[in-house]
Amino acid sequence: MSGRIHLLRAVNVGGAKLPMADLRALATSLGATDVSTYIASGNLICEPPGDPAEFDRALEAAVDEQFGFFREVISRSHEELVAARAAHPFEVIVPKYSYVTFLAGTPTPEAIAKAREYETGDDCWDVIGSEMHIRYAGGAGRPQMKDASIGRTLGVPGTARNLNTVDKLIELTR
């Protein structure tokens, strides 16, 4: 399978329920082909019609209209996913504790410097281009760092996937 990976932020957590069958149907209705999803966390793989950024915005609007909540859609090509995975700067001790947060843009150096002021304990993070790489010492469910505060300080929305998911998305788009 080939295709572009469209990652929806924060679906199927809290009150933001978005069945993957409905996501596939939305993507198809917007003209996407070869549509599939991987697990229920907003990982859409498809061939978008035309410009991928325009498709991302159309998908955001369609989700908002049909389900009543706005969620950013951040997409990457197979090659961009491979590069982000290869750039992961931390030793991977437990893959499900290491993440790539795919950002909607590149944070400013000033925002990164401000975010570095937060204590992180044994957790660590770094921004490389338009991805934030994280390794949690005890898992994302028990972070030592204030990851949400760091993300807000960076000033660029993003959506995180653990390395197991990143690796599977690379495999599915190979």
Protein Blocks (a to p, Z undefined) as FASTA:
>chain_A
ZZdddddehihiajlccdfklmmmmmmmnopahiacedjeopacdddehjfklmmmmmmm
mmmmmnopacddddddfklmmmmmmmpmbdcfblmlpccdddfbdcdfklmmmmmmpcek
jaccddehjaccdddfkbjklcfbdfklmmmmnopacddddfklmmmmmmmmZZ
